[in-house]
Amino acid sequence: MKIILTNEVSGLGNAGDIVEVKDGYARNYLLPRGFAIRWTKGGEKDVEQIRRARKIREIATIEQANEIKGKLEGVTVRLKVRAGDQGRLFGSVTQADIASAVKAAGGPDVDKRRIELGSPIKTLGSHQVTVRLHPEVVAKVGVEVGAA
């Protein structure tokens, strides 16, 4: 199935790319989550708009990405969330939670789509998340999750 990506998908492509994927992957994962739209002749016009929006959000140079990486790695992110007796959270910590906590801690403004969680954060304690700032620059950010 031919699709147009609306968000960056690791291992597949960036927003505005037209890619060919298996039907099930598109129908069951990419389309329901809003990561892609079906390719049509009329959709070709949307591609240019998506690419323009991506350019505005994009970090232009590796030097700029390394500067932001230095600021991010110097910030300690602390989140207070509701948790049970065993240290399990009621829900999980999302990329949006982490992005707002980085901003509140005095760090740079980070797009939540650039934050990659290996697995959902559902326990109290210290966790490590990665922020993909540029295709060649990845920052590691420590997240301390505490009970509220």
mmCIF file of the C-alpha atoms, coordinates in Angstrom:
data_MODEL
# 
_entry.id   MODEL 
# 
loop_
_atom_site.group_PDB 
_atom_site.id 
_atom_site.type_symbol 
_atom_site.label_atom_id 
_atom_site.label_alt_id 
_atom_site.label_comp_id 
_atom_site.label_asym_id 
_atom_site.label_entity_id 
_atom_site.label_seq_id 
_atom_site.pdbx_PDB_ins_code 
_atom_site.Cartn_x 
_atom_site.Cartn_y 
_atom_site.Cartn_z 
_atom_site.occupancy 
_atom_site.B_iso_or_equiv 
_atom_site.pdbx_formal_charge 
_atom_site.auth_seq_id 
_atom_site.auth_comp_id 
_atom_site.auth_asym_id 
_atom_site.auth_atom_id 
_atom_site.pdbx_PDB_model_num 
ATOM 1   C CA . MET A 1 1   ? 0.000  0.000  0.000  1.00 0.00 ? 1   MET A CA 1 
ATOM 2   C CA . LYS A 1 2   ? 1.294  3.437  -0.900 1.00 0.00 ? 2   LYS A CA 1 
ATOM 3   C CA . ILE A 1 3   ? 1.004  6.022  1.906  1.00 0.00 ? 3   ILE A CA 1 
ATOM 4   C CA . ILE A 1 4   ? 2.088  9.564  2.726  1.00 0.00 ? 4   ILE A CA 1 
ATOM 5   C CA . LEU A 1 5   ? 3.722  9.949  6.154  1.00 0.00 ? 5   LEU A CA 1 
ATOM 6   C CA . THR A 1 6   ? 2.373  12.807 8.266  1.00 0.00 ? 6   THR A CA 1 
ATOM 7   C CA . ASN A 1 7   ? 4.830  12.253 11.153 1.00 0.00 ? 7   ASN A CA 1 
ATOM 8   C CA . GLU A 1 8   ? 8.359  10.920 11.421 1.00 0.00 ? 8   GLU A CA 1 
ATOM 9   C CA . VAL A 1 9   ? 8.347  7.130  11.840 1.00 0.00 ? 9   VAL A CA 1 
ATOM 10  C CA . SER A 1 10  ? 11.606 5.491  12.955 1.00 0.00 ? 10  SER A CA 1 
ATOM 11  C CA . GLY A 1 11  ? 12.965 3.145  10.340 1.00 0.00 ? 11  GLY A CA 1 
ATOM 12  C CA . LEU A 1 12  ? 10.445 4.236  7.722  1.00 0.00 ? 12  LEU A CA 1 
ATOM 13  C CA . GLY A 1 13  ? 10.818 7.928  6.892  1.00 0.00 ? 13  GLY A CA 1 
ATOM 14  C CA . ASN A 1 14  ? 10.007 11.540 7.678  1.00 0.00 ? 14  ASN A CA 1 
ATOM 15  C CA . ALA A 1 15  ? 6.843  13.587 7.375  1.00 0.00 ? 15  ALA A CA 1 
ATOM 16  C CA . GLY A 1 16  ? 5.950  14.189 3.749  1.00 0.00 ? 16  GLY A CA 1 
ATOM 17  C CA . ASP A 1 17  ? 7.661  11.062 2.424  1.00 0.00 ? 17  ASP A CA 1 
ATOM 18  C CA . ILE A 1 18  ? 5.712  8.752  0.143  1.00 0.00 ? 18  ILE A CA 1 
ATOM 19  C CA . VAL A 1 19  ? 6.485  5.127  1.043  1.00 0.00 ? 19  VAL A CA 1 
ATOM 20  C CA . GLU A 1 20  ? 5.274  1.659  0.146  1.00 0.00 ? 20  GLU A CA 1 
ATOM 21  C CA . VAL A 1 21  ? 4.415  -0.560 3.148  1.00 0.00 ? 21  VAL A CA 1 
ATOM 22  C CA . LYS A 1 22  ? 2.546  -3.788 3.809  1.00 0.00 ? 22  LYS A CA 1 
ATOM 23  C CA . ASP A 1 23  ? -1.236 -3.388 3.851  1.00 0.00 ? 23  ASP A CA 1 
ATOM 24  C CA . GLY A 1 24  ? -1.636 -4.623 7.438  1.00 0.00 ? 24  GLY A CA 1 
ATOM 25  C CA . TYR A 1 25  ? 1.060  -2.296 8.806  1.00 0.00 ? 25  TYR A CA 1 
ATOM 26  C CA . ALA A 1 26  ? -0.663 0.672  7.196  1.00 0.00 ? 26  ALA A CA 1 
ATOM 27  C CA . ARG A 1 27  ? -4.245 -0.312 8.098  1.00 0.00 ? 27  ARG A CA 1 
ATOM 28  C CA . ASN A 1 28  ? -3.576 -1.484 11.665 1.00 0.00 ? 28  ASN A CA 1 
ATOM 29  C CA . TYR A 1 29  ? -0.815 0.845  12.850 1.00 0.00 ? 29  TYR A CA 1 
ATOM 30  C CA . LEU A 1 30  ? 0.037  3.880  10.737 1.00 0.00 ? 30  LEU A CA 1 
ATOM 31  C CA . LEU A 1 31  ? -3.408 5.068  9.624  1.00 0.00 ? 31  LEU A CA 1 
ATOM 32  C CA . PRO A 1 32  ? -5.295 4.679  12.960 1.00 0.00 ? 32  PRO A CA 1 
ATOM 33  C CA . ARG A 1 33  ? -2.561 6.527  14.883 1.00 0.00 ? 33  ARG A CA 1 
ATOM 34  C CA . GLY A 1 34  ? -2.454 9.383  12.372 1.00 0.00 ? 34  GLY A CA 1 
ATOM 35  C CA . PHE A 1 35  ? 1.153  8.726  11.331 1.00 0.00 ? 35  PHE A CA 1 
ATOM 36  C CA . ALA A 1 36  ? 0.128  8.476  7.667  1.00 0.00 ? 36  ALA A CA 1 
ATOM 37  C CA . ILE A 1 37  ? -2.633 9.085  5.159  1.00 0.00 ? 37  ILE A CA 1 
ATOM 38  C CA . ARG A 1 38  ? -3.523 7.048  2.089  1.00 0.00 ? 38  ARG A CA 1 
ATOM 39  C CA . TRP A 1 39  ? -1.796 8.109  -1.084 1.00 0.00 ? 39  TRP A CA 1 
ATOM 40  C CA . THR A 1 40  ? -4.030 9.631  -3.732 1.00 0.00 ? 40  THR A CA 1 
ATOM 41  C CA . LYS A 1 41  ? -3.393 11.898 -6.678 1.00 0.00 ? 41  LYS A CA 1 
ATOM 42  C CA . GLY A 1 42  ? -5.030 14.707 -4.711 1.00 0.00 ? 42  GLY A CA 1 
ATOM 43  C CA . GLY A 1 43  ? -2.875 13.848 -1.714 1.00 0.00 ? 43  GLY A CA 1 
ATOM 44  C CA . GLU A 1 44  ? 0.229  14.814 -3.666 1.00 0.00 ? 44  GLU A CA 1 
ATOM 45  C CA . LYS A 1 45  ? -0.723 18.447 -3.009 1.00 0.00 ? 45  LYS A CA 1 
ATOM 46  C CA . ASP A 1 46  ? -0.688 17.784 0.736  1.00 0.00 ? 46  ASP A CA 1 
ATOM 47  C CA . VAL A 1 47  ? 2.887  16.502 0.540  1.00 0.00 ? 47  VAL A CA 1 
ATOM 48  C CA . GLU A 1 48  ? 4.322  19.936 -0.179 1.00 0.00 ? 48  GLU A CA 1 
ATOM 49  C CA . GLN A 1 49  ? 2.417  21.470 2.741  1.00 0.00 ? 49  GLN A CA 1 
ATOM 50  C CA . ILE A 1 50  ? 3.637  18.715 5.087  1.00 0.00 ? 50  ILE A CA 1 
ATOM 51  C CA . ARG A 1 51  ? 7.237  19.225 3.942  1.00 0.00 ? 51  ARG A CA 1 
ATOM 52  C CA . ARG A 1 52  ? 7.018  22.997 4.504  1.00 0.00 ? 52  ARG A CA 1 
ATOM 53  C CA . ALA A 1 53  ? 5.725  22.448 8.048  1.00 0.00 ? 53  ALA A CA 1 
ATOM 54  C CA . ARG A 1 54  ? 8.524  19.938 8.692  1.00 0.00 ? 54  ARG A CA 1 
ATOM 55  C CA . LYS A 1 55  ? 11.170 22.420 7.540  1.00 0.00 ? 55  LYS A CA 1 
ATOM 56  C CA . ILE A 1 56  ? 9.892  25.016 9.999  1.00 0.00 ? 56  ILE A CA 1 
ATOM 57  C CA . ARG A 1 57  ? 10.109 22.552 12.930 1.00 0.00 ? 57  ARG A CA 1 
ATOM 58  C CA . GLU A 1 58  ? 13.362 20.957 11.836 1.00 0.00 ? 58  GLU A CA 1 
ATOM 59  C CA . ILE A 1 59  ? 16.697 21.651 13.485 1.00 0.00 ? 59  ILE A CA 1 
ATOM 60  C CA . ALA A 1 60  ? 18.796 22.903 10.591 1.00 0.00 ? 60  ALA A CA 1 
ATOM 61  C CA . THR A 1 61  ? 22.411 22.026 11.406 1.00 0.00 ? 61  THR A CA 1 
ATOM 62  C CA . ILE A 1 62  ? 24.395 19.507 13.400 1.00 0.00 ? 62  ILE A CA 1 
ATOM 63  C CA . GLU A 1 63  ? 26.002 22.338 15.397 1.00 0.00 ? 63  GLU A CA 1 
ATOM 64  C CA . GLN A 1 64  ? 22.585 23.591 16.462 1.00 0.00 ? 64  GLN A CA 1 
ATOM 65  C CA . ALA A 1 65  ? 21.547 20.036 17.385 1.00 0.00 ? 65  ALA A CA 1 
ATOM 66  C CA . ASN A 1 66  ? 24.737 19.538 19.453 1.00 0.00 ? 66  ASN A CA 1 
ATOM 67  C CA . GLU A 1 67  ? 24.076 22.822 21.283 1.00 0.00 ? 67  GLU A CA 1 
ATOM 68  C CA . ILE A 1 68  ? 20.538 21.698 22.176 1.00 0.00 ? 68  ILE A CA 1 
ATOM 69  C CA . LYS A 1 69  ? 21.915 18.256 23.153 1.00 0.00 ? 69  LYS A CA 1 
ATOM 70  C CA . GLY A 1 70  ? 24.279 19.900 25.655 1.00 0.00 ? 70  GLY A CA 1 
ATOM 71  C CA . LYS A 1 71  ? 21.404 21.846 27.204 1.00 0.00 ? 71  LYS A CA 1 
ATOM 72  C CA . LEU A 1 72  ? 19.161 18.762 27.364 1.00 0.00 ? 72  LEU A CA 1 
ATOM 73  C CA . GLU A 1 73  ? 21.740 16.502 28.997 1.00 0.00 ? 73  GLU A CA 1 
ATOM 74  C CA . GLY A 1 74  ? 22.386 19.171 31.631 1.00 0.00 ? 74  GLY A CA 1 
ATOM 75  C CA . VAL A 1 75  ? 18.729 19.195 32.723 1.00 0.00 ? 75  VAL A CA 1 
ATOM 76  C CA . THR A 1 76  ? 17.294 16.806 35.298 1.00 0.00 ? 76  THR A CA 1 
ATOM 77  C CA . VAL A 1 77  ? 13.628 16.163 34.640 1.00 0.00 ? 77  VAL A CA 1 
ATOM 78  C CA . ARG A 1 78  ? 11.423 15.373 37.641 1.00 0.00 ? 78  ARG A CA 1 
ATOM 79  C CA . LEU A 1 79  ? 7.812  14.296 37.299 1.00 0.00 ? 79  LEU A CA 1 
ATOM 80  C CA . LYS A 1 80  ? 5.280  13.818 40.079 1.00 0.00 ? 80  LYS A CA 1 
ATOM 81  C CA . VAL A 1 81  ? 2.540  11.338 39.196 1.00 0.00 ? 81  VAL A CA 1 
ATOM 82  C CA . ARG A 1 82  ? -0.071 9.277  41.016 1.00 0.00 ? 82  ARG A CA 1 
ATOM 83  C CA . ALA A 1 83  ? 1.143  5.817  41.924 1.00 0.00 ? 83  ALA A CA 1 
ATOM 84  C CA . GLY A 1 84  ? -0.036 2.787  43.845 1.00 0.00 ? 84  GLY A CA 1 
ATOM 85  C CA . ASP A 1 85  ? 1.529  1.101  46.868 1.00 0.00 ? 85  ASP A CA 1 
ATOM 86  C CA . GLN A 1 86  ? 3.807  -1.122 44.786 1.00 0.00 ? 86  GLN A CA 1 
ATOM 87  C CA . GLY A 1 87  ? 5.306  1.792  42.846 1.00 0.00 ? 87  GLY A CA 1 
ATOM 88  C CA . ARG A 1 88  ? 3.196  1.220  39.733 1.00 0.00 ? 88  ARG A CA 1 
ATOM 89  C CA . LEU A 1 89  ? 1.698  4.289  38.109 1.00 0.00 ? 89  LEU A CA 1 
ATOM 90  C CA . PHE A 1 90  ? -1.974 4.873  37.420 1.00 0.00 ? 90  PHE A CA 1 
ATOM 91  C CA . GLY A 1 91  ? -1.447 5.159  33.664 1.00 0.00 ? 91  GLY A CA 1 
ATOM 92  C CA . SER A 1 92  ? 1.963  6.003  32.230 1.00 0.00 ? 92  SER A CA 1 
ATOM 93  C CA . VAL A 1 93  ? 4.314  8.897  31.537 1.00 0.00 ? 93  VAL A CA 1 
ATOM 94  C CA . THR A 1 94  ? 3.920  10.134 27.948 1.00 0.00 ? 94  THR A CA 1 
ATOM 95  C CA . GLN A 1 95  ? 6.180  12.013 25.579 1.00 0.00 ? 95  GLN A CA 1 
ATOM 96  C CA . ALA A 1 96  ? 4.048  15.142 26.088 1.00 0.00 ? 96  ALA A CA 1 
ATOM 97  C CA . ASP A 1 97  ? 4.565  14.904 29.875 1.00 0.00 ? 97  ASP A CA 1 
ATOM 98  C CA . ILE A 1 98  ? 8.323  14.696 29.398 1.00 0.00 ? 98  ILE A CA 1 
ATOM 99  C CA . ALA A 1 99  ? 8.396  17.578 26.889 1.00 0.00 ? 99  ALA A CA 1 
ATOM 100 C CA . SER A 1 100 ? 6.486  19.877 29.256 1.00 0.00 ? 100 SER A CA 1 
ATOM 101 C CA . ALA A 1 101 ? 8.678  18.811 32.208 1.00 0.00 ? 101 ALA A CA 1 
ATOM 102 C CA . VAL A 1 102 ? 11.848 19.631 30.241 1.00 0.00 ? 102 VAL A CA 1 
ATOM 103 C CA . LYS A 1 103 ? 10.457 23.088 29.476 1.00 0.00 ? 103 LYS A CA 1 
ATOM 104 C CA . ALA A 1 104 ? 9.456  23.597 33.140 1.00 0.00 ? 104 ALA A CA 1 
ATOM 105 C CA . ALA A 1 105 ? 12.938 22.558 34.315 1.00 0.00 ? 105 ALA A CA 1 
ATOM 106 C CA . GLY A 1 106 ? 14.488 25.348 32.251 1.00 0.00 ? 106 GLY A CA 1 
ATOM 107 C CA . GLY A 1 107 ? 15.529 23.233 29.290 1.00 0.00 ? 107 GLY A CA 1 
ATOM 108 C CA . PRO A 1 108 ? 14.991 23.928 25.601 1.00 0.00 ? 108 PRO A CA 1 
ATOM 109 C CA . ASP A 1 109 ? 11.602 23.544 23.949 1.00 0.00 ? 109 ASP A CA 1 
ATOM 110 C CA . VAL A 1 110 ? 11.458 19.957 22.644 1.00 0.00 ? 110 VAL A CA 1 
ATOM 111 C CA . ASP A 1 111 ? 8.923  18.585 20.176 1.00 0.00 ? 111 ASP A CA 1 
ATOM 112 C CA . LYS A 1 112 ? 7.183  15.595 21.773 1.00 0.00 ? 112 LYS A CA 1 
ATOM 113 C CA . ARG A 1 113 ? 7.471  13.645 18.514 1.00 0.00 ? 113 ARG A CA 1 
ATOM 114 C CA . ARG A 1 114 ? 11.251 13.645 18.869 1.00 0.00 ? 114 ARG A CA 1 
ATOM 115 C CA . ILE A 1 115 ? 11.154 11.917 22.272 1.00 0.00 ? 115 ILE A CA 1 
ATOM 116 C CA . GLU A 1 116 ? 11.546 8.150  22.019 1.00 0.00 ? 116 GLU A CA 1 
ATOM 117 C CA . LEU A 1 117 ? 10.501 5.891  24.877 1.00 0.00 ? 117 LEU A CA 1 
ATOM 118 C CA . GLY A 1 118 ? 11.856 2.361  24.672 1.00 0.00 ? 118 GLY A CA 1 
ATOM 119 C CA . SER A 1 119 ? 8.825  1.083  26.531 1.00 0.00 ? 119 SER A CA 1 
ATOM 120 C CA . PRO A 1 120 ? 6.076  2.948  28.390 1.00 0.00 ? 120 PRO A CA 1 
ATOM 121 C CA . ILE A 1 121 ? 7.168  4.379  31.746 1.00 0.00 ? 121 ILE A CA 1 
ATOM 122 C CA . LYS A 1 122 ? 4.821  2.767  34.269 1.00 0.00 ? 122 LYS A CA 1 
ATOM 123 C CA . THR A 1 123 ? 6.953  2.609  37.435 1.00 0.00 ? 123 THR A CA 1 
ATOM 124 C CA . LEU A 1 124 ? 8.467  5.056  39.895 1.00 0.00 ? 124 LEU A CA 1 
ATOM 125 C CA . GLY A 1 125 ? 12.197 5.661  39.817 1.00 0.00 ? 125 GLY A CA 1 
ATOM 126 C CA . SER A 1 126 ? 14.861 6.755  37.385 1.00 0.00 ? 126 SER A CA 1 
ATOM 127 C CA . HIS A 1 127 ? 14.413 6.223  33.656 1.00 0.00 ? 127 HIS A CA 1 
ATOM 128 C CA . GLN A 1 128 ? 16.428 7.083  30.542 1.00 0.00 ? 128 GLN A CA 1 
ATOM 129 C CA . VAL A 1 129 ? 14.771 8.451  27.378 1.00 0.00 ? 129 VAL A CA 1 
ATOM 130 C CA . THR A 1 130 ? 16.300 9.460  24.059 1.00 0.00 ? 130 THR A CA 1 
ATOM 131 C CA . VAL A 1 131 ? 15.575 12.607 22.103 1.00 0.00 ? 131 VAL A CA 1 
ATOM 132 C CA . ARG A 1 132 ? 16.360 12.427 18.374 1.00 0.00 ? 132 ARG A CA 1 
ATOM 133 C CA . LEU A 1 133 ? 17.330 16.015 17.563 1.00 0.00 ? 133 LEU A CA 1 
ATOM 134 C CA . HIS A 1 134 ? 18.867 15.360 14.151 1.00 0.00 ? 134 HIS A CA 1 
ATOM 135 C CA . PRO A 1 135 ? 19.408 12.170 12.151 1.00 0.00 ? 135 PRO A CA 1 
ATOM 136 C CA . GLU A 1 136 ? 22.985 12.090 13.487 1.00 0.00 ? 136 GLU A CA 1 
ATOM 137 C CA . VAL A 1 137 ? 22.471 13.612 16.980 1.00 0.00 ? 137 VAL A CA 1 
ATOM 138 C CA . VAL A 1 138 ? 20.699 11.822 19.829 1.00 0.00 ? 138 VAL A CA 1 
ATOM 139 C CA . ALA A 1 139 ? 20.487 13.158 23.391 1.00 0.00 ? 139 ALA A CA 1 
ATOM 140 C CA . LYS A 1 140 ? 19.944 11.008 26.490 1.00 0.00 ? 140 LYS A CA 1 
ATOM 141 C CA . VAL A 1 141 ? 17.742 12.595 29.150 1.00 0.00 ? 141 VAL A CA 1 
ATOM 142 C CA . GLY A 1 142 ? 17.300 11.274 32.671 1.00 0.00 ? 142 GLY A CA 1 
ATOM 143 C CA . VAL A 1 143 ? 13.734 11.289 34.007 1.00 0.00 ? 143 VAL A CA 1 
ATOM 144 C CA . GLU A 1 144 ? 13.021 10.939 37.725 1.00 0.00 ? 144 GLU A CA 1 
ATOM 145 C CA . VAL A 1 145 ? 9.454  9.764  38.349 1.00 0.00 ? 145 VAL A CA 1 
ATOM 146 C CA . GLY A 1 146 ? 8.182  10.326 41.883 1.00 0.00 ? 146 GLY A CA 1 
ATOM 147 C CA . ALA A 1 147 ? 4.878  9.791  43.673 1.00 0.00 ? 147 ALA A CA 1 
ATOM 148 C CA . ALA A 1 148 ? 2.587  12.800 43.971 1.00 0.00 ? 148 ALA A CA 1 
# 
